[in-house]
């Protein structure tokens, strides 16, 4: 293609030339006023001289025409993978390729859009802007979106020089039901009722008879599943009570209907961190001793602990004639504590307690029932545990995990974590809290104790041992509750810093929290933490290697991932979920639920295909939105500024962009020719006026 035009390359600045032109015009007018017959020849002479100064030239360009570009954005987000939308997209894309191939000088650019990270939804306009920015604006003839019209960044729509169209997937009679959690607390007090607000919504063309009510199933940590019928389209309040501290996973789900678009938004997970309002601990000290203050300081240092301390300062066998009414300022409410309100305590500690008749067998029998029903007892044994007055000789003996041999070892020893203790959450990694590193012979880096009550385990797990591998700390589960036996009263030596001290605070803190069923200290547990689309799975066990974890994805796909041992008793794996949503984990009898992104992702908040959200961007370019269900529209060329969409057709604007291959510039006249013409006109004017 060749183009010609006249250009000017003045020898003087245009301001000077214009000034000279004005002066010449003035002189011509003066000549006319004076009646000179050659005034018009004078004007032509001035015009020729001014033309010579303007230096006009012929420019001829050899141009290579460039093709027009049509950008096609294919929405492959999660909502575009439901029903038959993928097939609709593929058919439309093939038809577009064929239509554009028929247009001379037109090519197509296809870009694809997946799910946005961190549940950002469908960033359709952002992807379009990125694709357009890579192409020359002068060649952009149009843009076409293959989408369901559900996007979350319409405010980022680019300024296009050509029409924008949307070809919508989906069907006119689509409908969908979704579950929305409108309000849920992040924290809640264990044992106190809380209220969650939710809503069941229908979208699209709902079939008759299905928009009145729905069955809602909910559970906490996958247990005690309940189903209730709830109205559709109304805000609901769901009361519930958390039963344990730590993370509580509350699951809600609706039954899937075979005719609805998807069941991905029929479920939701709410993670609520359960906290205890006040931990009530009853400490019963059998007699004053150096370790009594250690227990008291430990429990009083925690502001969330309500401590009731019962100390026996005067043994009943001491007969000195003092009236019983003068032995204390107030009567200690033993009946109220051990019979009527015992269930209000989270933990009972017997510190060097022995039977003296102060707590009758009826009370101790009630404590045993309290443990079997879900309570917790810690027995910190002293020499009294090896005597005939031992608690083991009471009704509590039925649940104490080790029996005394009546022998007390009074010699120094280093408490050691057993092989099982390395796997148990109460004592695993305890050496990391030691005041000094382990010795060369593997001796723990903490100080010695000097008293050990010899016991023989009858149940439970021994996690600490003393000299001769004798049990030092034995843990056991009884019924719904837990009990622990610490076969020494010298833990306070660590607190006093003897021989460097030891991790007494950490040990007793873990022990107390394990007894009170803190989830982080469960021996058998399956947990998962998430970061982005990757979950870190941890299986804690006292048994053998658990093998593999079975992961069920949001779409029902099952993946099996092997677990590798990371430390004694801990096995783990990392798994990257292909999409956001709920994942269910199972290893043997242990199960867990984890959400990558929200359980009902933003992508599934609205699933009905519509062009309403795209209308502002389409109207700005005179484009349109057409349903693929009605057939593939024709592709036409329209002039810029004209409507670009109609019934059954969409248009693109030819851009006629080109690339200049060669430029040739030829002066209109050479300099000597300008001078010759000007001289001729001047002479003619002189001769004409001379004759006059």
C-alpha positions, 0 to 999 in steps of 0.5 A: 500500500502506498500513501501520498501527502504534502508536507512542509519543512520551512527554512525559517520558523513559522512565526517569521514566515507568518510575519513576512506574510502579513508584511507582504499582504500589507504592501499588496494592499498599499499597492492596490490603494495607490492604484498600481496595476501590477499589485496582483503580480506583486502579491503572486511574487510574495506568495512564491517567495513565501512558498519557497521559505515554507519548502513544501514537499511531496511525501510518499509512504510505502505501508504494510497493513497490520492485522486487527486483533480480537482478544478472547478471554476464557473464564475457567474459574470454579463456577465455570466448571459446573453443569455443561458450561465447559462444553459450552465454552469449548464449542463457542471458542471453536466457533469464534476461531472459525468466524475470525479466520474468515475475516481478512486481516484479523487474528484472535488472541486467547487468554484464560482465567483461573481461580484467583488466589486467596478466594479473590473470586473471578477477576475477569476485568483484571485479566482482560486489562492485562491481555489488552495491555500486551497488544497495540491499542491501534490494532485492537478491534474488539474483545469477547468474554466467554463467561457466566457473567459473575465477576468481582472486579468490574471496577477494573474494567479497562478503557477499550477503543473497540467493542466489548462483548460477553457470550454467556454460558449457563441456561435460562432455567438454572437454579441453585440453593446456597447456605450463607453464614451471616454471623459467627463468633471467633471465640466462645466460652466452653459450656455457655450457649452461643448463637450463630446466624445463617440463611438458606437462599435460592437463586435463579428459576426455582422449581415449584415446591422447592423454595419453602423449606430445607433440611439443615444438618449440623455437627461439631467436630463431626460428632452428634450430627443433627438435622432440622428443617428450616425455612428458605429465605429467612435469617435463622439463629442456631443456638449451640454450646461448645463442649471443649476448649481449643478449635471447634469445627462446626459443620453445616450442610444442606442435601444436594438436589439433582436439579440444582447447579452445584452443591459446592455452596450447600455446606459451610464450616465455622471454626470457633476457638473454645476458651474456658471462662474460669478453670476451677481447681481444688488443691488438697494438701495433706500436710505442709511441705516445701512443695506445697507453695510450688503448687499454689504459685503455679495455679495462682500465677494463671489469672484464669484459674480459680483455686480452692486450697484445702490444707490440713495443718493439724492431724486429728491424732494430735490431742492437746485439749483445744476445742474443735471450734477453735481450730479454724476461723470458719468451718471448711465446707467439705460436704459442699465441695466433695458431694454437692459441687464437685462437678464444678471443678475442672481438676482436683489435686491431692498433694501428699494427702493421706487418709485421716478420717477428714474425708470419709470414704463416701467423699472419696468414692464420689471423687472416683465417680467424678473422674469416671464421669469426665473429671480429672485428678492428680495425685502428687505422692509423698511418703504417705502414699507408701503407708497404710493410710495411702489414698491407694487403700481408699475407693480412689485406689480403683482408678489410680494407675499404679500400686505402691510397694511400701518402699520409699527410695531416698537417694538422688536420681535424674528424672528421665523421659521414657521411650513412650514419654518421647511420644506423649504430648505431656513430656515430648520435647521436655529436654528442650526446656532444660536449663542446660544441654544434655550430658555426654552420656545422655543424662538430662540437663536438669537437676536431681530429685531425692525421693521416689515412692516405688510403685508398680503400674497397673494401667496407663502410660509411664512417661517419666521414670526414676532410678532403676527405670521405676515409674515416676509419672503415670497417666491414665484415662478412666471412663470419661475422665483422666488421672495422673500419679506423680510418685515423688514430692520433690518437683519443687527442687526444680523450681528452687533451681537446685543443681540448675533446676529444671522445666518444672513449670512446663511439665506441670502446666502440660500435665494440668492441661492434659488432665483438663483435656486440652485438644493440643495435648491429646495423645491420639489426634489428627490436625491440619493447618493451612497456608494458602492452598497448602495444608500441613497434616499432623497425626500424633499417636502413641502407637505404630506408624499410622500409614496414609491419610485419606483426603476427600476434596470438595468435589468428592475426589479422594487422594491418599497421601503417605505420612512421614515420621517427623519426630517420635509419635508425630507423623506429617505430610503436606498436601496442596489442594487443587481448589478451594473448599472443604477437605475431609481427612481420615487416618484410621479412626481419627478424622478432621475437617479443614477448609482451604479458603472458605467452605462456600467460596466467593466463586459460588456465592452467585452461580446463575449466569447473567450479564447484569454485572457486565453491563456498565463495561459493555455499554461503554463500548456499545457492546452486548451480552448474548447467551450461548444457549440461543446459538453462536452469534454472527461476527460482523464489522462495524464502523467506530462509534456505531452500535456493535451488537444486535439480535444474533450478532456482535461486531468488531471495529476494523482498525486499519493499522499499518507499519511504514516500510519506506518514506520518500520526500521530493520537493515541489520545486527546486530552489532555483525554480522558486527564484526563477518564478519569483523573478519572472513575476517581479519583472512582469509587474515592473514592465506592466507598471512601467508602461503605465 
